[in-house]
Amino acid sequence: MLQINVSQLCISRADETVAALEQIPAMQRRRLSGIAKLALSSAIQSLNGESADYIVWTSQYGDEHKTLKILADVLQDQTPSPTQFSTSVHNAIAGLYSILCQDATPSTSLAASWSEALIEAYAWLKTTTQPNPRVLVVYYDEALPALYQEAEPFTAFAMSAIVGLDAPNLQLDMQVLGNHCHKYKDALNFHDFWQQSAQSQVHLHTQAWQTC
């Protein structure tokens, strides 16, 4: 059972405006994919003008729509766009954030769930020598293109929070983490839990999170 402090939880959804991106020049903003806009918007809102010592970016699928476009170009004997390729890799959004927001904070990019990202943040917090460290955790995902067998429709979103060790308010039991085929459900379930939404009896007994 690990204990952390979670604050400034923020969620950005595809059907909402991304006003937080106004600090990024319009020309650069227009070039961002939809999921990149959500991830950066959520991160900026959670930071709220402050800084973090480390960032954990996490997503199950990343920007898979760009990867599919690259594969389609290859099948048509067309040379894939270097720009498309460079922004399709799993750590592309981390790099875009660093460049566009001029933030050189060290980061990692994972193919993982929200809970697994919290564990990654906890591991970093427990091993760093920095005083009063803070980690920004950002989860983002959008549905796979329909041709994929495991595709499941859902509204694209990004969720972020600041994680620290002081004054813990969340307990995470790694022994009962949900094994979701679709990892985005873990993030949405956590959001509901954090907002104290009604929880069904079905997954109360497997809930990995408790407030403290």
FINUVEX-401607 format. One record per residue: residue in three letters; x, y negated, z of N, C-alpha, C in turn. Coordinates in Angstrom, 3 decimals, always signed. Layout:
// residues N
REC   r    neast   nnorth      nup   caeast  canorth     caup    ceast   cnorth      cup
REC ALA        X        Y        Z        X        Y        Z        X        Y        Z
...
//
This chain:
// residues 212
REC   r    neast   nnorth      nup   caeast  canorth     caup    ceast   cnorth      cup
REC MET   +0.855   +1.196   +0.000   +0.000   +0.000   +0.000   +0.889   -1.244   +0.000
REC LEU   +0.790   -2.052   -1.021   +1.577   -3.278   -1.059   +0.671   -4.475   -0.809
REC GLN   +1.241   -5.530   -0.257   +0.494   -6.731   +0.073   +1.105   -7.941   -0.623
REC ILE   +0.249   -8.743   -1.254   +0.695   -9.933   -1.966   -0.302  -11.064   -1.752
REC ASN   +0.112  -12.249   -2.132   -0.794  -13.396   -2.135   -1.121  -13.741   -3.578
REC VAL   -2.396  -13.761   -3.899   -2.856  -14.111   -5.249   -3.593  -15.443   -5.170
REC SER   -3.221  -16.380   -6.012   -3.880  -17.683   -6.009   -3.998  -18.200   -7.436
REC GLN   -4.830  -19.207   -7.590   -5.011  -19.903   -8.866   -5.360  -18.928  -10.002
REC LEU   -6.262  -17.991   -9.692   -6.720  -17.057  -10.717   -7.524  -17.818  -11.768
REC CYS   -7.205  -17.581  -13.018   -7.855  -18.299  -14.108   -8.134  -17.328  -15.240
REC ILE   -9.291  -17.452  -15.867   -9.618  -16.621  -17.015  -10.047  -17.512  -18.175
REC SER   -9.561  -17.193  -19.370   -9.920  -17.916  -20.591  -10.549  -16.912  -21.550
REC ARG  -11.693  -17.265  -22.105  -12.409  -16.353  -23.001  -12.499  -16.955  -24.396
REC ALA  -12.665  -16.059  -25.369  -12.651  -16.482  -26.778  -13.790  -17.431  -27.114
REC ASP  -14.885  -17.383  -26.363  -16.024  -18.239  -26.669  -15.987  -19.558  -25.898
REC GLU  -14.836  -19.871  -25.315  -14.690  -21.111  -24.561  -13.620  -21.990  -25.208
REC THR  -13.623  -23.280  -24.854  -12.597  -24.186  -25.365  -11.294  -23.965  -24.617
REC VAL  -10.193  -24.374  -25.234   -8.874  -24.205  -24.610   -8.243  -25.581  -24.434
REC ALA   -8.882  -26.384  -23.596   -8.444  -27.767  -23.403   -7.025  -27.850  -22.864
REC ALA   -6.568  -26.813  -22.153   -5.226  -26.842  -21.562   -4.136  -26.923  -22.622
REC LEU   -4.465  -26.570  -23.868   -3.456  -26.572  -24.931   -3.240  -27.950  -25.541
REC GLU   -3.942  -28.946  -25.050   -3.807  -30.283  -25.620   -2.393  -30.838  -25.460
REC GLN   -1.622  -30.289  -24.516   -0.253  -30.765  -24.326   +0.682  -30.255  -25.435
REC ILE   +0.215  -29.290  -26.235   +0.992  -28.761  -27.353   +0.603  -29.527  -28.620
REC PRO   +1.569  -29.995  -29.405   +1.242  -30.744  -30.632   +0.257  -29.984  -31.523
REC ALA   -0.656  -30.723  -32.146   -1.747  -30.115  -32.909   -1.246  -29.200  -34.026
REC MET   -0.176  -29.572  -34.715   +0.323  -28.752  -35.813   +0.787  -27.389  -35.302
REC GLN   +1.494  -27.374  -34.187   +1.958  -26.114  -33.611   +0.795  -25.328  -33.029
REC ARG   -0.171  -26.036  -32.473   -1.333  -25.381  -31.867   -2.153  -24.634  -32.919
REC ARG   -2.285  -25.222  -34.089   -3.074  -24.599  -35.155   -2.454  -23.293  -35.645
REC ARG   -1.154  -23.143  -35.493   -0.465  -21.950  -35.979   -0.576  -20.768  -35.021
REC LEU   -1.067  -21.031  -33.824   -1.198  -19.956  -32.837   -2.379  -19.063  -33.178
REC SER   -2.221  -17.770  -32.971   -3.358  -16.861  -33.142   -4.356  -17.100  -32.012
REC GLY   -5.546  -16.550  -32.163   -6.571  -16.729  -31.134   -6.138  -16.187  -29.784
REC ILE   -5.529  -15.008  -29.761   -5.136  -14.416  -28.479   -3.969  -15.175  -27.858
REC ALA   -3.075  -15.730  -28.687   -1.966  -16.532  -28.161   -2.494  -17.803  -27.499
REC LYS   -3.504  -18.418  -28.125   -4.101  -19.624  -27.532   -4.689  -19.324  -26.159
REC LEU   -5.379  -18.194  -26.039   -5.984  -17.832  -24.752   -4.924  -17.573  -23.698
REC ALA   -3.869  -16.842  -24.061   -2.814  -16.517  -23.099   -2.110  -17.771  -22.613
REC LEU   -1.758  -18.660  -23.534   -1.062  -19.885  -23.144   -1.971  -20.793  -22.338
REC SER   -3.232  -20.885  -22.729   -4.178  -21.731  -21.991   -4.327  -21.260  -20.557
REC SER   -4.491  -19.963  -20.382   -4.659  -19.415  -19.042   -3.410  -19.658  -18.199
REC ALA   -2.233  -19.421  -18.789   -0.977  -19.620  -18.060   -0.816  -21.067  -17.605
REC ILE   -1.093  -21.989  -18.504   -0.946  -23.409  -18.183   -1.905  -23.810  -17.065
REC GLN   -3.127  -23.288  -17.102   -4.102  -23.627  -16.069   -3.698  -23.070  -14.708
REC SER   -3.187  -21.858  -14.668   -2.772  -21.289  -13.381   -1.587  -22.048  -12.795
REC LEU   -0.650  -22.441  -13.641   +0.499  -23.206  -13.151   +0.074  -24.584  -12.660
REC ASN   -0.891  -25.191  -13.351   -1.450  -26.471  -12.927   -0.357  -27.517  -12.673
REC GLY   +0.585  -27.596  -13.588   +1.638  -28.595  -13.470   +2.787  -28.201  -12.570
REC GLU   +2.690  -27.063  -11.912   +3.767  -26.597  -11.039   +4.644  -25.613  -11.808
REC SER   +5.532  -24.931  -11.110   +6.440  -24.007  -11.779   +6.410  -22.655  -11.089
REC ALA   +6.871  -21.646  -11.804   +7.029  -20.313  -11.253   +8.497  -19.919  -11.397
REC ASP   +8.899  -18.893  -10.663  +10.282  -18.436  -10.742  +10.458  -17.274  -11.715
REC TYR   +9.336  -16.675  -12.095   +9.369  -15.523  -12.996   +7.975  -15.392  -13.603
REC ILE   +7.905  -14.840  -14.810   +6.611  -14.655  -15.468   +6.492  -13.221  -15.958
REC VAL   +5.348  -12.608  -15.677   +5.040  -11.275  -16.198   +3.910  -11.427  -17.207
REC TRP   +4.223  -11.187  -18.471   +3.228  -11.192  -19.539   +2.833   -9.749  -19.814
REC THR   +1.559   -9.460  -19.878   +1.158   -8.071  -20.089   -0.102   -7.971  -20.942
REC SER   -0.130   -6.936  -21.772   -1.238   -6.696  -22.684   -1.163   -5.251  -23.137
REC GLN   -2.298   -4.633  -23.385   -2.270   -3.275  -23.912   -1.939   -3.276  -25.400
REC TYR   -2.595   -4.138  -26.151   -2.478   -4.103  -27.602   -1.639   -5.227  -28.185
REC GLY   -1.495   -6.333  -27.471   -0.799   -7.468  -28.044   -1.562   -8.034  -29.229
REC ASP   -0.840   -8.585  -30.180   -1.470   -9.203  -31.356   -1.524   -8.172  -32.478
REC GLU   -2.315   -7.122  -32.272   -2.340   -5.991  -33.205   -2.899   -6.370  -34.573
REC HIS   -3.713   -7.409  -34.646   -4.269   -7.831  -35.939   -3.146   -8.272  -36.889
REC LYS   -2.110   -8.906  -36.332   -0.978   -9.301  -37.169   -0.206   -8.075  -37.646
REC THR   -0.038   -7.099  -36.770   +0.663   -5.876  -37.161   -0.066   -5.174  -38.295
REC LEU   -1.394   -5.123  -38.189   -2.183   -4.494  -39.248   -2.013   -5.231  -40.578
REC LYS   -1.963   -6.556  -40.525   -1.757   -7.343  -41.743   -0.403   -7.017  -42.367
REC ILE   +0.617   -6.851  -41.544   +1.944   -6.493  -42.050   +1.906   -5.123  -42.729
REC LEU   +1.252   -4.158  -42.091   +1.140   -2.821  -42.677   +0.376   -2.859  -43.997
REC ALA   -0.654   -3.685  -44.065   -1.423   -3.811  -45.305   -0.555   -4.387  -46.421
REC ASP   +0.305   -5.357  -46.095   +1.213   -5.926  -47.090   +2.181   -4.861  -47.607
REC VAL   +2.703   -4.038  -46.690   +3.632   -2.976  -47.092   +2.941   -2.006  -48.047
REC LEU   +1.701   -1.642  -47.733   +0.955   -0.719  -48.598   +0.695   -1.311  -49.984
REC GLN   +0.641   -2.622  -50.066   +0.416   -3.302  -51.343   +1.735   -3.670  -52.027
REC ASP   +2.853   -3.109  -51.517   +4.192   -3.397  -52.060   +4.528   -4.881  -52.016
REC GLN   +4.004   -5.559  -50.996   +4.319   -6.970  -50.801   +5.313   -7.105  -49.647
REC THR   +6.166   -8.089  -49.738   +7.123   -8.337  -48.670   +6.406   -8.974  -47.478
REC PRO   +6.454   -8.335  -46.318   +5.779   -8.917  -45.148   +6.351  -10.284  -44.799
REC SER   +5.505  -11.137  -44.314   +5.922  -12.482  -43.911   +6.831  -12.406  -42.686
REC PRO   +8.025  -12.988  -42.756   +8.903  -13.012  -41.574   +8.244  -13.678  -40.373
REC THR   +7.466  -14.717  -40.650   +6.768  -15.402  -39.553   +5.737  -14.486  -38.907
REC GLN   +4.980  -13.769  -39.757   +4.000  -12.820  -39.226   +4.693  -11.774  -38.356
REC PHE   +5.826  -11.259  -38.836   +6.527  -10.238  -38.075   +7.030  -10.784  -36.749
REC SER   +7.668  -11.933  -36.779   +8.277  -12.468  -35.556   +7.250  -12.799  -34.490
REC THR   +6.008  -13.067  -34.913   +4.969  -13.385  -33.929   +4.034  -12.211  -33.657
REC SER   +4.375  -11.035  -34.181   +3.540   -9.858  -33.939   +4.121   -8.947  -32.874
REC VAL   +5.409   -9.098  -32.564   +6.045   -8.227  -31.574   +5.457   -8.500  -30.187
REC HIS   +5.627   -7.534  -29.276   +4.902   -7.596  -28.007   +5.326   -8.766  -27.113
REC ASN   +6.551   -9.239  -27.286   +6.988  -10.365  -26.446   +6.890  -11.702  -27.173
REC ALA   +6.168  -11.730  -28.296   +6.074  -12.970  -29.079   +5.413  -14.094  -28.296
REC ILE   +4.341  -13.788  -27.588   +3.619  -14.837  -26.867   +4.480  -15.418  -25.752
REC ALA   +5.273  -14.574  -25.116   +6.215  -15.082  -24.101   +7.184  -16.073  -24.727
REC GLY   +7.689  -15.741  -25.914   +8.610  -16.642  -26.593   +7.947  -17.928  -27.034
REC LEU   +6.724  -17.818  -27.555   +5.990  -19.011  -27.978   +5.742  -19.945  -26.795
REC TYR   +5.370  -19.354  -25.659   +5.154  -20.180  -24.468   +6.436  -20.914  -24.083
REC SER   +7.547  -20.184  -24.057   +8.815  -20.785  -23.662   +9.193  -21.952  -24.557
REC ILE   +8.976  -21.787  -25.873   +9.344  -22.828  -26.833   +8.370  -24.000  -26.777
REC LEU   +7.072  -23.707  -26.865   +6.077  -24.773  -26.978   +5.904  -25.549  -25.680
REC CYS   +6.071  -24.866  -24.548   +5.917  -25.544  -23.247   +7.257  -25.942  -22.652
REC GLN   +8.341  -25.670  -23.389   +9.692  -26.017  -22.932   +9.934  -25.523  -21.509
REC ASP   +9.639  -24.239  -21.321   +9.768  -23.608  -20.012  +10.711  -22.412  -20.137
REC ALA  +11.898  -22.517  -19.534  +12.918  -21.469  -19.651  +12.844  -20.452  -18.515
REC THR  +11.710  -20.386  -17.832  +11.556  -19.419  -16.739  +11.774  -17.997  -17.260
REC PRO  +12.598  -17.181  -16.575  +12.793  -15.785  -17.001  +11.453  -15.045  -17.006
REC SER  +11.303  -14.118  -17.951  +10.034  -13.399  -18.049  +10.254  -11.997  -18.594
REC THR   +9.205  -11.189  -18.475   +9.187   -9.870  -19.081   +7.829   -9.672  -19.739
REC SER   +7.785   -8.824  -20.746   +6.535   -8.529  -21.449   +6.284   -7.027  -21.384
REC LEU   +5.108   -6.647  -20.880   +4.792   -5.246  -20.660   +3.566   -4.815  -21.458
REC ALA   +3.520   -3.540  -21.800   +2.293   -2.918  -22.286   +1.692   -2.223  -21.072
REC ALA   +0.819   -2.907  -20.369   +0.366   -2.423  -19.064   -0.961   -3.057  -18.705
REC SER   -1.523   -2.605  -17.582   -2.773   -3.161  -17.071   -2.476   -4.329  -16.137
REC TRP   -3.545   -5.009  -15.715   -3.408   -6.109  -14.752   -2.800   -5.607  -13.441
REC SER   -3.290   -4.503  -12.915   -2.775   -3.974  -11.648   -1.308   -3.596  -11.764
REC GLU   -0.939   -3.014  -12.898   +0.465   -2.647  -13.108   +1.339   -3.892  -13.206
REC ALA   +0.800   -4.967  -13.757   +1.538   -6.229  -13.813   +1.746   -6.791  -12.408
REC LEU   +0.741   -6.632  -11.536   +0.898   -7.079  -10.147   +2.003   -6.289   -9.450
REC ILE   +2.101   -5.004   -9.744   +3.162   -4.181   -9.164   +4.527   -4.651   -9.664
REC GLU   +4.611   -4.973  -10.946   +5.856   -5.504  -11.505   +6.241   -6.811  -10.813
REC ALA   +5.258   -7.679  -10.601   +5.521   -8.944   -9.912   +5.997   -8.689   -8.483
REC TYR   +5.355   -7.752   -7.799   +5.736   -7.416   -6.424   +7.180   -6.910   -6.373
REC ALA   +7.539   -6.041   -7.314   +8.900   -5.502   -7.343   +9.928   -6.622   -7.504
REC TRP   +9.614   -7.582   -8.388  +10.548   -8.701   -8.568  +10.626   -9.554   -7.309
REC LEU   +9.483   -9.828   -6.712   +9.451  -10.655   -5.507  +10.247  -10.021   -4.361
REC LYS  +10.186   -8.694   -4.264  +10.868   -7.998   -3.175  +12.381   -7.909   -3.390
REC THR  +12.829   -8.091   -4.613  +14.259   -7.929   -4.881  +14.988   -9.249   -5.146
REC THR  +14.260  -10.327   -5.407  +14.919  -11.600   -5.671  +15.468  -12.207   -4.383
REC THR  +16.491  -13.002   -4.518  +17.071  -13.713   -3.371  +16.591  -15.155   -3.320
REC GLN  +15.734  -15.550   -4.247  +15.239  -16.922   -4.256  +14.311  -17.158   -3.067
REC PRO  +14.381  -18.340   -2.469  +13.494  -18.642   -1.338  +12.066  -18.923   -1.812
REC ASN  +11.089  -18.397   -1.087   +9.668  -18.621   -1.393   +9.351  -18.448   -2.878
REC PRO   +9.685  -17.301   -3.433   +9.490  -17.109   -4.883   +8.019  -16.984   -5.268
REC ARG   +7.736  -17.374   -6.514   +6.388  -17.289   -7.074   +6.481  -16.685   -8.469
REC VAL   +5.530  -15.818   -8.781   +5.479  -15.192  -10.103   +4.167  -15.553  -10.774
REC LEU   +4.234  -15.947  -12.030   +3.041  -16.141  -12.841   +2.763  -14.831  -13.576
REC VAL   +1.572  -14.271  -13.384   +1.169  -13.041  -14.065   +0.089  -13.390  -15.080
REC VAL   +0.290  -12.977  -16.323   -0.665  -13.278  -17.389   -1.039  -11.985  -18.110
REC TYR   -2.328  -11.673  -18.139   -2.826  -10.535  -18.920   -3.671  -11.087  -20.066
REC TYR   -3.479  -10.528  -21.248   -4.269  -10.979  -22.401   -4.521   -9.796  -23.325
REC ASP   -5.690   -9.768  -23.943   -6.007   -8.696  -24.878   -7.190   -9.080  -25.758
REC GLU   -7.232   -8.473  -26.911   -8.386   -8.568  -27.796   -8.629   -7.193  -28.400
REC ALA   -9.831   -6.965  -28.872  -10.196   -5.653  -29.389   -9.352   -5.282  -30.603
REC LEU   -9.042   -4.000  -30.705   -8.337   -3.503  -31.883   -9.207   -3.654  -33.128
REC PRO   -8.576   -3.787  -34.300   -9.359   -3.756  -35.542  -10.190   -2.481  -35.611
REC ALA  -11.342   -2.560  -36.244  -12.329   -1.480  -36.207  -11.820   -0.160  -36.779
REC LEU  -10.817   -0.201  -37.646  -10.371   +1.046  -38.274   -9.633   +1.974  -37.308
REC TYR   -9.193   +1.454  -36.162   -8.499   +2.300  -35.200   -9.491   +3.189  -34.459
REC GLN   -9.116   +4.454  -34.262  -10.018   +5.419  -33.635  -10.397   +5.009  -32.218
REC GLU   -9.465   +4.402  -31.480   -9.745   +4.039  -30.094  -10.319   +2.626  -29.955
REC ALA  -10.666   +2.013  -31.091  -11.204   +0.650  -31.047  -12.491   +0.609  -30.232
REC GLU  -12.588   -0.399  -29.375  -13.788   -0.629  -28.574  -14.036   -2.126  -28.557
REC PRO  -15.197   -2.574  -28.980  -15.433   -4.015  -29.073  -15.511   -4.681  -27.697
REC PHE  -14.828   -5.793  -27.560  -14.966   -6.646  -26.376  -14.479   -8.037  -26.738
REC THR  -14.901   -9.020  -25.974  -14.519  -10.404  -26.241  -13.092  -10.651  -25.781
REC ALA  -12.285  -11.189  -26.659  -10.895  -11.484  -26.318  -10.830  -12.414  -25.104
REC PHE   -9.838  -12.193  -24.251   -9.693  -13.019  -23.053   -8.253  -12.981  -22.558
REC ALA   -7.946  -13.886  -21.685   -6.666  -13.886  -20.972   -6.948  -14.246  -19.521
REC MET   -6.208  -13.644  -18.618   -6.378  -13.927  -17.189   -4.996  -14.080  -16.556
REC SER   -4.878  -15.021  -15.660   -3.575  -15.288  -15.048   -3.748  -15.687  -13.593
REC ALA   -2.656  -15.587  -12.853   -2.657  -15.968  -11.443   -1.226  -16.168  -10.978
REC ILE   -1.090  -16.851   -9.872   +0.202  -17.013   -9.207   +0.286  -15.974   -8.093
REC VAL   +1.391  -15.249   -8.035   +1.566  -14.186   -7.050   +2.795  -14.477   -6.191
REC GLY   +2.635  -14.322   -4.881   +3.744  -14.496   -3.944   +3.630  -13.499   -2.803
REC LEU   +4.536  -13.600   -1.847   +4.532  -12.685   -0.705   +4.041  -13.335   +0.577
REC ASP   +4.124  -14.658   +0.672   +3.708  -15.348   +1.891   +2.193  -15.306   +2.055
REC ALA   +1.737  -15.153   +3.290   +0.311  -15.146   +3.620   -0.478  -14.231   +2.692
REC PRO   -0.177  -12.941   +2.698   -0.866  -12.031   +1.769   -2.382  -12.037   +1.942
REC ASN   -3.084  -12.003   +0.808   -4.551  -11.950   +0.843   -5.104  -10.800   +0.007
REC LEU   -4.192   -9.955   -0.506   -4.617   -8.812   -1.315   -3.763   -7.592   -1.003
REC GLN   -4.435   -6.461   -0.805   -3.753   -5.178   -0.666   -4.010   -4.354   -1.920
REC LEU   -2.964   -3.771   -2.452   -3.079   -2.949   -3.656   -2.605   -1.539   -3.331
REC ASP   -3.504   -0.588   -3.475   -3.191   +0.813   -3.200   -2.825   +1.498   -4.510
REC MET   -1.551   +1.769   -4.692   -1.085   +2.354   -5.945   -1.559   +3.790   -6.132
REC GLN   -2.006   +4.429   -5.046   -2.448   +5.817   -5.139   -3.811   +5.956   -5.800
REC VAL   -4.574   +4.879   -5.842   -5.926   +4.972   -6.405   -6.127   +4.018   -7.576
REC LEU   -5.052   +3.665   -8.238   -5.183   +2.813   -9.413   -6.016   +3.518  -10.474
REC GLY   -6.915   +2.791  -11.085   -7.738   +3.372  -12.135   -6.912   +3.712  -13.363
REC ASN   -7.167   +4.844  -13.949   -6.460   +5.258  -15.168   -7.342   +4.944  -16.371
REC HIS   -7.391   +3.667  -16.742   -8.278   +3.230  -17.815   -7.640   +3.483  -19.175
REC CYS   -8.383   +4.126  -20.060   -7.931   +4.238  -21.444   -7.836   +2.849  -22.052
REC HIS   -8.813   +2.011  -21.754   -8.815   +0.621  -22.213   -8.429   -0.263  -21.029
REC LYS   -7.189   -0.727  -21.039   -6.646   -1.413  -19.869   -7.298   -2.765  -19.593
REC TYR   -7.953   -3.337  -20.590   -8.591   -4.621  -20.360   -9.663   -4.528  -19.271
REC LYS  -10.241   -3.330  -19.095  -11.291   -3.162  -18.091  -10.754   -3.383  -16.683
REC ASP   -9.497   -3.024  -16.458   -8.888   -3.233  -15.145   -8.845   -4.719  -14.813
REC ALA   -8.487   -5.535  -15.801   -8.422   -6.979  -15.577   -9.802   -7.568  -15.306
REC LEU  -10.783   -7.174  -16.101  -12.132   -7.696  -15.909  -12.727   -7.227  -14.586
REC ASN  -12.450   -5.977  -14.199  -12.923   -5.483  -12.905  -12.298   -6.268  -11.761
REC PHE  -11.004   -6.599  -11.905  -10.353   -7.388  -10.857  -10.975   -8.771  -10.761
REC HIS  -11.264   -9.367  -11.914  -11.887  -10.691  -11.896  -13.218  -10.645  -11.154
REC ASP  -14.020   -9.627  -11.430  -15.300   -9.472  -10.731  -15.077   -9.294   -9.234
REC PHE  -14.105   -8.461   -8.891  -13.779   -8.218   -7.481  -13.359   -9.519   -6.801
REC TRP  -12.506  -10.286   -7.466  -11.985  -11.510   -6.855  -13.068  -12.561   -6.689
REC GLN  -14.015  -12.547   -7.590  -15.136  -13.483   -7.496  -16.240  -12.944   -6.589
REC GLN  -15.981  -11.810   -5.958  -16.922  -11.179   -5.029  -18.245  -10.871   -5.718
REC SER  -18.158  -10.443   -6.975  -19.352  -10.005   -7.681  -19.792   -8.673   -7.114
REC ALA  -21.057   -8.324   -7.335  -21.571   -7.050   -6.852  -20.803   -5.907   -7.498
REC GLN  -20.342   -4.971   -6.679  -19.613   -3.812   -7.160  -20.517   -2.582   -7.079
REC SER  -20.494   -1.772   -8.114  -21.315   -0.559   -8.106  -20.717   +0.481   -7.181
REC GLN  -21.563   +1.303   -6.597  -21.082   +2.366   -5.721  -20.196   +3.355   -6.476
REC VAL  -20.313   +3.353   -7.792  -19.548   +4.316   -8.585  -18.059   +4.068   -8.448
REC HIS  -17.635   +2.775   -8.509  -16.202   +2.580   -8.432  -15.736   +1.893   -7.156
REC LEU  -16.620   +1.749   -6.190  -16.159   +1.277   -4.890  -15.184   +2.256   -4.255
REC HIS  -15.459   +3.557   -4.375  -14.615   +4.533   -3.697  -13.277   +4.731   -4.405
REC THR  -13.121   +4.189   -5.609  -11.835   +4.282   -6.291  -11.165   +2.915   -6.393
REC GLN  -11.708   +1.924   -5.692  -11.189   +0.573   -5.778   -9.776   +0.516   -5.228
REC ALA   -8.852   -0.002   -6.030   -7.451   -0.102   -5.613   -7.165   -1.364   -4.830
REC TRP   -8.098   -2.328   -4.854   -7.833   -3.632   -4.248   -8.687   -3.836   -3.004
REC GLN   -8.080   -4.494   -2.019   -8.802   -4.932   -0.818   -8.275   -6.280   -0.411
REC THR   -9.161   -7.169   +0.041   -8.693   -8.448   +0.562   -8.165   -8.242   +1.966
REC CYS   -7.267   -9.107   +2.357   -6.690   -9.012   +3.714   -6.391  -10.411   +4.248
//
